[in-house]
Amino acid sequence: MDMYIAGRWTGSPETIPVISPYSGETFDEVPAASADQVETVIAAAGDGAAAMRALTAHDRCAILTRAADLITGQVDDLARTV
């Protein structure tokens, strides 16, 4: 599994176990971000916030409406994932 960081998929040599709070069983592992990767994520979030500030409210609404439509179209898959 890779992480999506600043517009690209990035791997990590280290992982973190995902443990069920109900059974205590480890059922998956996810990548552990390095300090450099975290810094990249923070910088990308700042860039994204600046880009969103530059948009009109109407444009931001259109983006959020499209995101909601995409989620609605995948609700069964998302429910299985959760």
N, C-alpha and C positions, 0 to 999 in steps of 0.2 A: 504494500500500500504506500502511496506517495502523498505528499502534502501539496496543495495548490498555493504557491507563494508568489505574489507579484506577477501573476500572469503566466506562470509555468509550473509544471509538475516537478516536484523535487523530492528526492528520497532522503533517507537518514539511515546510518548504520546502526543506530540504537532504537529500541522500541520500548513501549510502556504496555504492560499487560492491562487488559480490560477485564475487570472482575465483577461478576454478578453479585449485587448486594444481598440477594436472596439465598443463593446456594454457596457463595464463596468461590465458585468455580471460575477459572480463567477461560473466557470463551473467545478471546481475540487479542491481538496486539496491534498497536498503532505506532506510527513513527514518533520519535522524540525529537523535537526541534532543538537545534543547537542555539547557542547565544547569538551567533551571527544570523541565523535564520529568523530568530525572533526580532532582531533589529530590522531585518529586511521587511518583515510583516508590518511592524510599526510604521516604518517609513511609507510603505505602500498604502496603509490605511490613511495616513495623512494626505498622501497624494489623491486618494479616492475622495476624501472629504472635501478637498479643495476643488476637485472636478465637479462634485455634486453642488457645491456652493455656487459655481459658475452657471449652473442650469436654472432655468425658470421653474417656478412651482409647477407649471403645466407639464414641462418636460420630465420633472421628477415623478409626477403623478403617472405619466405614461409608462415610465420604467417600472414603477411599483405595480401598476395594473398588469403589465406584461408578465412580471414575476409571479403575481398571484395566479394568472391564467396558466402558466407553466406548472405551478405547484398543483393546481386543481386537476390538471391533466395527468398527474402522476400520483394522485392521492393513495391509490392502493399500494404502489411500490414504496412510497414513503411510510405508510402505516406498517408495512412488513419490516422495514428497516428499523423503525422506532421500537 
